[in-house]
Amino acid sequence: MAPWTDNLEELSSPRQWSTLILISAIFAIALKASGLPAALFLGPMVGGIVLGVNGGTIRVPRLPYFAAQGFMGCVIASSITPAIVVSFLSEWPLFLGIVLSIVAASSLLGWQMTRWRVFPGTTSVWGSSPGAANAMVIMAEAFGADARLVAFMQYSRVVCVALVASLVARFSLSTSDAARPSPQWFPPLHWFAFAETLAIALIGAAAGRLLRFPSGSMVLPMVAGSILHASGAVEIELPQWVLAVTYALLGWNIGLGFTRDILAHAFRALPKVLLSIAALISFSGFLAYILTRTIGIDPLSAYLATSPGGLDSVAIIAASSNVNLSFVMALQTLRFFIIVLIGPPLARYVARSMT
């Protein structure tokens, strides 16, 4: 009998993992064949969702997950050059205005959903934040909101943004129709550069975890790697097999967050949740249009730059597409830091004003 036809709750952890890997591989191959970027991320994410909602009980271990965040930070850092700093400094009022507009729109949506009583209490306020998902879930629970429903809203946004961004990247005119060369899975390694990359990723991830900074396991390697790479001090080397494992771990962590219990609680509100997410994505698309008209950035780069999170999933899609990765990550990183700094206090303020 095929493993996925059994009751997943009764399967041992090794059999659940083998089932998850098989389902993820099937989806990744199908998505890759369809031409979607980031298939190595989307396939495991969809596989995790399938397993989670069908009773799977496994979760991505914390240490491999934090290591994957560290490697993702290095992926982003490899695109950072002095040009990105110049670009940001020359356009910082516009960048800041774009990010604050996204934060304001998400707060307005959360306030409106709370008034509609989509979820009990102030759950919708916390769930509508465009980023800092882990911080929002923790603070929402401390504030009396239903952490499961906040997690459902946050992860639904991440999944919807990832899927829509992948489709936009697939069909965008900015994506070259020319055939891309197949990546080498096990290329010859420059061992010293690879060792430096490992050190940045793993030490940075450990430091971020110890400092308890939101997404610090990705942010610290990203910042340290960006400085060292842009200055020419190190050469970041990440072979394809490392990227595949990294993307799979990040995708599984998102997908496995969707459980049968969470969906049962959220089923009635699902249409309004999806409508809210669609509104935020559409508003971000309008902001992307403003960027293309004001500074002449290509539409796909502008769209990915304004997409409302998560940072790691947008980074994977951008890295897999023909875009201005430095520009995308400059705006995405600014959004992330602003959300981390003012998102929880803002959500707390809106929640208090509703009680």
N, C-alpha and C positions, 0 to 999 in steps of 0.2 A: 504494500500500500504506500502511495506517495506520502511523504511526511506532512504536506500541507493539508491533507484530507483528514487528519486526526484532529482531536480537540487540542488546540495549541496549549491550553492551560495544563493539560496532562503530560505534555512532552517535557523531557529533560532539557536543561539549558543547552547542552551540546546539540541536540536535535533542533531546538528552536534557532540556534545560531546557523546551523547548516541550512535550515529552511529560509532564513532571512537572507543569507548570502546567495542562495539559488534564485529567490524571487528578485533580489536586487540586480543580479547579473542579467536576468531575462529582461527586466525593464531598462537597464542601462544599454543593453545591446539594441533593443527596439528603438529607444530614444536616439541613440547614436546613428542608427540606420536612417532615421527620419531627418537627420541633419540638425537636431537641436543642440545648442551649446551646453556645456556643463552636464552632459549625460551621466558622467561618473559621479556627480552629486545628486542629480534628480532621480536617477534609478534607485540608489539606496534610500533616498527620502521617501519615495513612493513605496518601496518595499517595506520600510519601517512602518508606514501608515497601515499597509495591508496586515502586517503581523500584529501591530498594536490593537487595532479595532477588532481583530479576531481572537483576542484573548492571550496574546503573547505577553510573557512576564519578564523577558530579559530587558536589560538596559545597557547602554554603552558604559563601560567602566570609566570611572573618573580620570584615572591617570592617562590612559590612551586618549581620552577626549581632550584633556588639557594639552597634551603633546600635539594633537591635531590642530588645536587653536594656535599653538606656537608656530607650527609649520605654515599655517595660513597667514600668520603675521609676516613670515619671511616671504611668502608669495607676493604679498602686497608691497613689502619693502623693496623687492627686486625691481619694482616699477618706478620707485621714487628717485627723482633726479633733481639737481638744482633748479631745473625749469619749473618743477611743480611749485616750488616756493615762490618763484617770481610770478607765476600765474596767480597764485593765491593772493599775494600781496597787492597785485595790481587790480584785482577784482573783489577784494574782501567785502566791501559794502554790499555788493550784489549777492555774493555767496551767503553772507550772514542773513540778508533779507529773505533769500530762498529758504534757508533752513528754518528760520523763525516762522515763516508762513506755513510750512509743513507742520510745525509744532502747534501753531494756533489752530489750524484746520482740524488736526486730530483731537485737540482739546474740545473744540466746538462739537465734533461728532460724538465724543464721549459724553458731554453734557446733555446733548439732545437724546441720546439713547437712554440715559438715566431718567430723563423726563418721561420718555415713552415706557419706562419700566420694562425694558427688554430683559434685564437681569435684575435680581434682587439688589437693593441697596445701591452702593456706589461701584459695583463690579465693572460696569461699562466704562467708567472714567479711567480706571487703571488698565483695562484691557485695550483701550484705544490708543495708548501711547505708541508712537512710531519708532520703537527701539527700546533698548535696555530691558528686554523681556524678563530676565532673571530678577533684576532689581525690582521691577514692577510687581512681579508675583509675590516676592518676599514682603514688600511694603504693603501691598494690598491685603495680605493675610493679617498683618499686624494692625491694619486699619479696620478690620472686620469684614472685608469683602470675601467672596468665595474664590479662593486661590485656584481651584480647578477650572472655574469658568474664565478667570483672568488668563490662565495659561492657554485655555482653548482659543480665546480671542487673539492672544499674542502669536501663537503658533499658526493659527489660520491665516493671519496677516503675512507671516513669513512665507508660508507655503504658496499663498496666492501671488505674492510679489515675485517669488522665484519662478513660478510657472509662467506668469504673464511676461516677466522680463525675458525669459528664455524664448517665448514665442515671438516677442518683439525683435529680439536679436536674430532669431531664425529668419524672419521675413523682412527685416529692415533692409532698405536700400544701402545702408552703410556697411552691411556685411558682404564681403566679397563673395561672388559666385564662383571664383576660381577654386579648383580643388586644392585642399590643404594637404601637405605631405603628412603621411602617417607618422605619429610620434614614435620615437624609439623607447621601448619600455625599459630596456637595460643597457643604456649607452655607456661608453667608457667614462669612468668617473675621474674628476680631478679631486683626488682624495683630500688634499689640504683644504680646498674650498668647501668640499662637502662637510668636513669636520668643523669648519668655522660655522657653517649653516646649522649643523646639529647643535653646536654650543649656543648659538643665538636663540634657536627655537626652544630648546629644552631648559636652558638656564633662565631665559626670559619667561617661559611659561610657568616655571616653578616660582620665580619671583612674583609674578602677577598673582598667582594663587595665594602665596603667603601674605601679600599686601592686601588681599581681599578687595581689590579694585574691580568693578564690574567689567567683565570680559578682559581682565588684565592679562590673562594667559595668551591672548592674541595681541592686545594693544602694546604691551611692553616689548615683545619681540619685534613688532611692527616698527615701533619708534626707534629702538636700538638698531635694528637692521637697516632702517631707512637712513639713519645718520652715518652708519659705517659704510653702507653701499654707496650713498651719494658722494661721500668724501673719497671713495676709492680705496678705503682701508681693507674692505673684504669684497669677495665675489660670491654672491649667493648662488649655490648650486642645488637644484632640486630635481632629481630624476623623475620620470613619469610614474614609476611604481610607488614612490613616496607620495606623489600628488594623488594617485588613485586611492591609496589607503586613507590619506587625509580627508579627501572629499567624501569617502564612504562613511567614515566615523562622524563627520559633521552632519551628513544627510540622515544617518540612522538616529542621531540624537534628536533631530527635529521630528522625524517620522514616528518614532516610538513614543513620543509625548502624546500622541493621539490614542487614547484608550477607549474601550467600550463604555466605561463608567462616565468619562468626560463627555462623550458624544451623547449619551442618554440624558445627561443634565442639560445639554445645550441644544438638543434637536429642535425644539420648538422655536428657538430664537435664531436658528441658523440662517434663514433668509435675510433677516435684518442685519445680522453680523456680516454676511457676505455683501449686502448692499452698502454698509458702512465702509468696508474694505474697498469696494469698487469705487466709492466716492473719493476716498483718499488717494487711490491709485490714479484716478482721473485727474484730480487736482494736481498731483505731482506731474502728470503728463502735460498739463497746462503750463506749469512752471518750467518744464523742459522746453516747451515751445518758446517761452520768453527768453531762455538762455540762447537758443539757436538764433533768435532775432537780434539779440543785443550784442553778443560777443562772437557770433558766427561759429559756435561749436557744432559738430555734426549731430544730427538728431538722436542717434543711438547712444552716443556718449552722454548727451544731455539727459536722456531718459533714464539711463542707469544711474547717473549721478544724483538724480532727484528721487529715485525709487525709495519708498519708505521702509527700508530695512528688510531682513537683517544684514548687517555689515558683511558677515562671512559669505552668505549666499550670493549677494550682489558682487562681491569680490571674485568669487569663483566664476560667475557668468561673464563678468567683464574680462577676466583673464582668458576666457575661452572664446572671446569674440574679437572682432577687428575694431577696437575702440581706443580712445585716448585714456588708457588706464590711469595715468597720473591724475588727470582731471577728475575722473570718476571718483577715485579714492580720496582726493583732496576734499571734495564736497561731502562724500559719505562719512569721512572721518570727522569733519567738522560737525555734521549732524549727530554723529554718535556721541561726541564729547558734550555737545549742548544738551542732548537728551539725558545723559548721565548726570549732568550738573543741575539742570532745572526741571527735568521731566518728573521725577518723584515729588519734589515740593509743589510743582504746578498741579499735578494730579491730586495731591493731598488738599491743596487749596480749593480746587473745584469740587472735590468730594465733600469737604466741610461746608461749602456754600450751598450744597444740595440737601444737607441734613438739618 
